[in-house]
Amino acid sequence: MSERRRTDKETRSRFRSRRFILDNGKWYFNTREGTLEGPFGELKDAEKRLEEYIKIVNSGFMPSDSVLGLEPLEKD
């Protein structure tokens, strides 16, 4: 992940493997905002949604202190 928030002080990227959680066969990810997003059937789906989540937070459309998770636009 190469993107960072405008408020971040560090310039280097980190991969946070503890961000992803497998529970009862379903994948979730933790956000900096303290929410747990999921479930996802596959890890790659959780990774993709995390990338989308980061883009939305960085866009300024979602307050950085939001306690709301992101719901998918389409239901599976």
N, C-alpha and C positions, 0 to 999 in steps of 0.2 A: 504494500500500500504506500503510494508515494504522496498522496494528498495529506495536508494537515490543515488545521484550523488557523484562522488569522490570529487567534489569541495564543496559539502554541508558541513557546519560546524556542524549542529545539527545532533544528532543521533536518535532522536525519530521520529516516523512516524505520519503523519497527513493525514486525509481524507479531501480533499478540495471539498466540495459539490458545491461550486460556479463555479467549473470547468465545470460542465455540464449545457447546456442551451437547453431548449425546445422552438422551434420557428416554428409556423405554422405546428405543428404535427411532426416535425423532430427534432432529437437530435444532438447536436454538443458538442465538448469540446474544451476548451482553453488550449494551451500549454505554458510552461514557455518561449518558444521562441517567443511567441506573435502571433502564428497562431491559426486560428479557423478551426478545423477538423470536417468534416461531409459532408453531412447529414447522419444520421443513423435512421432507422425506429423505433428502440427500444432502450431504455436506456441501456439494457444489451449489445447490440451490440457496443454502444459508449464506455462503460466501458471496454469491451474486447479489442477494438482497442486502447484505452488509455494504457492498460497494454502492448500491443505490441509496441506501440510508445515509452514507457518508456524503454523497453528492448533494442530497437534499439539505442536510444540516449545513454543509459548506455554502450552499446557495443563498442562505439567509431567509428562506421561506419558512423554516422551522426554528423557533427560538432555541438557543443552546441550552436553556434551562427547562425545556419542555418535559413534562412527565408522560406525555402521550406517545405511544408507539405508532408505527406506520402500518396501516392496513393495506393489503394488496388491492389494486384497482379491479382485478378480476379474480373471481373465486375458481378454485380448481374443481 
